Amino acid sequence: MSARKRYEVLPGRKSSLAKMETSATGEYAGKTDALAELKRLNKQTAELVRKLGAENRRAVLVVLQGVDTAGKDGAVRHVFTGVNPELCRVTAFDEPSGEELKHDYLWRINRVLPEWGQLGVFNRSHYEDAVTRRARGELSAEDMRMRLRQIADAERTWTENGMTLLKFFLHISRKEQDKRLKARREDPEKHWKIEKSDFDDRKRWGKFQHAYEEAIFQTARRHAPWYVIPADHKWYRDVVIAETLLETLRRMDPQYPEAPVKNT
């Protein structure tokens, strides 16, 4: 069974994140085998993205979500290696700026959606304005459901107009998050990653898990699938995302266009 099918959340089927794997390693014997496979996948993905760019009539958007330390930055570094930077746009979403707060919460999302021919990557996304605010008690359950309905409507609009959407929840255990937060505190080169909110949100683990469960359940669609990826092992996380992306690009089958002028 492909990773795409193994970890896809089927529409209408609600599952508890606590019952889903976080430390799986699939069929790989270890990190070395997985990294060799990742290198092969990256090369094939880069070629298909070149075709997507040349075709210039569709786009792909990859959404990376997860609790703090789940590995969103790492996935960006390793999964999209080799893709032409002109065809790949990565956008990271932090707390909304003053300008962004003057608009509806989807304003900052819509203005950076990938252009035709591009592979877009969201490091955090429109789900922050539903999940994180709900987990922190800044949004009522009713308002969160309203936002999830709006998000589902927006995603349907995007996909009906030529965008292929893949949403990945990087699923780590609470024990693994503790380990990674400790590593950040002890490594001076990682101090820049530490924010007070990381530790405040750590105390809200259950609330975040519940909010993500609700978000995934309410917005999982065939045209906008969610994949819950075991992410305790960083190398397995990366290879599963890469495999799912490549399989999706193959199904899209982008083609180089014919020359506008024939040889005479």
Residue pairs with C-beta under 8 A, 6 or more apart in sequence:
2 243
2 244
2 247
3 26
3 227
3 240
3 243
3 244
3 247
4 227
4 243
4 244
4 247
4 248
7 227
7 228
7 229
7 230
7 240
7 244
8 225
8 226
8 227
9 15
9 216
9 217
9 220
9 225
9 226
9 227
9 228
10 220
11 220
11 221
11 222
12 220
13 217
13 220
14 213
14 217
15 213
15 217
16 213
17 171
17 209
17 212
17 213
17 228
18 209
20 171
20 228
20 230
21 171
21 230
22 171
22 172
22 173
22 176
22 230
22 231
22 232
23 173
23 176
23 230
23 232
23 233
24 230
24 233
24 236
25 34
25 230
25 233
25 236
26 236
26 240
28 34
28 37
28 236
28 239
31 233
31 235
34 235
34 236
34 238
34 239
35 235
35 239
37 239
37 243
38 78
38 79
38 235
38 238
38 239
38 242
41 239
41 242
41 243
41 246
42 79
42 80
42 81
42 82
42 83
42 242
43 82
44 246
45 80
45 82
45 83
45 242
45 245
45 246
45 249
46 82
46 83
46 84
48 246
48 249
48 250
48 252
48 254
49 83
49 84
49 87
49 88
49 119
49 249
50 84
50 87
51 254
51 255
51 256
52 58
52 59
52 60
52 87
52 117
52 118
52 119
52 249
52 252
52 254
53 84
53 86
53 87
53 117
53 118
54 117
54 254
54 256
54 257
55 117
55 254
55 255
55 256
55 257
56 116
56 117
56 257
57 116
57 117
57 162
58 116
58 117
58 162
58 163
58 164
58 252
58 254
59 113
59 114
59 115
59 116
59 117
59 118
59 119
59 120
59 162
59 163
59 164
60 114
60 118
60 119
60 120
60 163
60 164
60 165
60 166
60 245
60 248
60 249
60 252
61 113
61 114
61 120
61 121
61 122
61 158
61 163
61 164
61 165
61 166
62 119
62 120
62 121
62 122
62 166
62 168
62 241
62 245
63 122
63 125
63 127
63 165
63 166
63 167
63 168
64 72
64 75
64 76
64 121
64 122
64 123
64 124
64 125
64 168
64 170
65 72
65 124
65 125
65 127
65 128
65 131
65 167
65 168
65 169
65 170
65 212
66 72
66 169
66 170
66 171
66 172
66 231
67 172
67 177
67 201
67 205
67 208
67 212
68 177
68 181
68 197
68 198
68 201
68 202
69 172
69 176
69 177
69 180
69 181
69 184
69 198
70 170
70 171
70 172
70 177
70 231
71 170
71 172
71 231
71 234
71 237
72 123
72 124
72 170
73 123
74 234
74 237
74 238
75 168
75 170
75 237
75 238
75 241
76 90
76 121
76 123
78 238
78 242
79 238
79 241
79 242
79 245
80 88
80 90
80 119
80 121
83 119
87 117
87 118
87 119
88 118
88 119
88 120
88 121
89 112
89 114
89 118
89 119
89 120
89 121
90 120
90 121
90 123
91 112
91 120
91 121
91 122
91 123
92 123
92 124
93 108
93 109
93 122
93 123
93 124
93 125
93 128
94 124
96 105
96 108
96 129
100 107
100 108
105 126
105 129
105 147
106 126
106 129
106 150
106 151
106 154
109 122
109 125
109 126
109 154
110 154
112 120
113 120
113 158
113 163
114 120
114 163
116 162
126 151
126 154
127 151
127 215
129 147
130 139
130 144
130 147
130 148
130 151
130 211
130 215
131 144
131 208
131 211
131 212
131 215
132 201
132 208
132 211
133 139
133 144
134 141
134 144
134 207
134 211
134 214
135 201
135 204
135 207
135 208
135 210
135 211
136 201
136 204
136 207
137 207
139 147
144 211
144 214
144 215
145 214
145 218
148 214
148 215
148 218
148 219
149 218
151 219
152 218
152 219
152 221
152 224
155 165
155 219
155 221
155 223
155 224
156 221
156 223
156 224
158 165
159 165
159 223
159 224
160 223
164 248
164 252
165 223
165 224
165 225
166 225
166 227
166 244
166 245
166 248
167 219
167 224
167 225
167 226
167 227
168 226
168 227
168 229
168 241
168 244
169 212
169 216
169 226
169 227
169 228
169 229
170 229
170 231
170 237
171 228
171 229
171 230
171 231
172 180
172 231
172 232
173 232
174 205
176 231
176 232
177 202
177 205
181 198
181 199
181 202
183 190
184 190
184 191
184 193
184 194
185 191
185 194
201 208
216 226
216 228
219 226
220 226
227 240
227 241
227 244
229 237
229 240
229 241
230 236
230 237
230 240
231 237
